[in-house]
């Protein structure tokens, strides 16, 4: 995995992931390099003090009218174990979704997760009827196949912003990667 490759390449044994993304998601990943301060940064994520922005492309275009949604539900481990599902019970997953632009056959969305559950954005967008282009897990699990580099999942972890717990400075990281719009 990325963590092991970075540890091997840098020699930093204390590397710890702070912001992780699915292997097929493009964009920003953050690691801590200092064991002493790692928990301070991890707490920012746990307490919801990190602003995260993603973009996604869907082949399903919303009807004229509504351009923003707030999705709140409960996500739990599904079947098979690597898929998540919505369930009844207390809300544990929240996302803000905004339509940025649309053509006849594509829609580009901005996604702002308020919480950070596994596959949250994929499920929330899919639940609205706007499944992410080239998603092999949602809405239907596709047969296992090798990596399709010519048809990547159109989900991008675009921006992460937070107040640094050590310096108090605003930290902002922006991916230069772009989706296939």
N, C-alpha and C positions, 0 to 999 in steps of 0.2 A: 504494500500500500504506500501511499504518498509519505506518510509519517516515517516508515522504515527507510524509504529511499532517501529522504532528507536527513535523517539521523546518520545514515551511512555516508552521504556526500559531505555533510558539514562537520561531522564528528561531535555534534551537540547531542548528548545523550538525554538531556532534560527537556528536549522539545516536547510540547504537549499541544494537542489541537484545541483551539478556542471556537472557531467557526468552521464546521465541516459541511461538505455538500456531497450529494450522491456522486458516484464515479462518473455518471453520464451527464451531470449538470456542469455547465461551464462557469467560470468566474472565480470569485475571491474565496480563498481559504486563509484563515489566520492561525498562527501558531505562537505559543509563548516559548521564549528561550530561557527564561529564568524561573527556576523552581520556587524561589521565595515569593515572587509576585504573581505567579500563575493564578492563584486562587482569587486575587483581586480582580483580574480580568474576567475570569470565569464567572464571578458573581455578577458582573455587569450583564452577561447574557442571561443568567438565571433570573435576575430581577427585572428583566425587560428594559434595561437602560441602554440598549444598543438599537440604533435605527438601521434596518436592513431593507434594501430595495432590490427587487428582482425584475426581470422582464421575461415575457414568454410570448410565443407565437402560437396561435390556434388556427386550424383550418375551418373552424366554425365561427361565423361572424354574427354578432348580436343584432337583433332587429333594431331598427331605428328607435331611439328614445333613451333608454337607460344606459349610462356610461360608467356607473360606479356601484360597487357592492361591498357590503361588510358581511363576511361569512363567519359564523360562530357555530361550532358543533363539538362533539366528542369524537376523538380518534383513538382507536385501539388496534392492537395487532390482529391481523386477519389470517386468512388461509390462502395460500401457503404463508409461512411465518414472515416472509420479507415484504408482504403487502399489508397495508393498513386499511382499516374500514371505519366508516362512521358507526356510532353506537349511541344508544340512549344513555342518559346520565348527565352529570355535571359537565359543562363546557370546559374543554382543555385546549382548544385550538381556535385561534382567531386570525383572520386575514382581511386586509383592505385591498380591493382589486379595482383598478381603473382602466378603462379602455383608452389607449393612447391614439390609435389610428386603425383604420380598416380599409380593405379593398374588397372586391367582389368575393374573393375566396380566402382571405387571410385577415386576422385581427391581431394586433399587438397590444399587450397588456402590461401595466405596471402592477407589481405585486408587493405588498408590504406586510410581511408576517408580523403579527403582534406577539405570538408565541412561536415556539420552534419545534413542533412535532415532526417526526419522520414522515416524509412525503406530503406534508401539510398543503403546500401550494399546489401540488399536482392534483390532490383530491379536491381541494376547494375550487379550483378552476374547472375541473372535470364535472363537479357537482352542479355547476352553473350551466353546463352544456358546452363548455369551451375547452375540451381536452387539448393538452399540449401536443403540438406537432411532433411526430416520431416517438411518442411515449409508448414503450412496450409493456408497461405495467397497468396503466389506467386508460380508459375504463375497463378494458378487457386484457387479461394476461395473454401476451403473445407467445408463441412457441419460442423456446430458447434458440438463439443463434449467436454467431460471433459478433464482435463489435462492428457497427455500421458507420464507419467514419464519413461516408458520403451522405448519410442521413442522420445527423446528430439530434439528440433531444434538444428542442428549442426552448431551453430554460437557462437563464443566465443570472448568477449572483452578481449584481452590478455594482452595488455600493454598500459600504458599512461605515457607520459614523457613531462615535461615542466620546464621552468626556474621559480622558485618561485618568485612572484612579491614582496615579503617582504624581503626575505633573499638573493635572487640572486642565491641560490643553485639549482642545477639540481635535480629535483624530478622525480623518476621513480617508477611506480607501475606495478608489473607483477603478473598475475593470475597464480596460481599453478594448476588450473583445466585443464584437457585435453579433447579433443574431442574423440569420439568413432572411432578411426582410426583403 
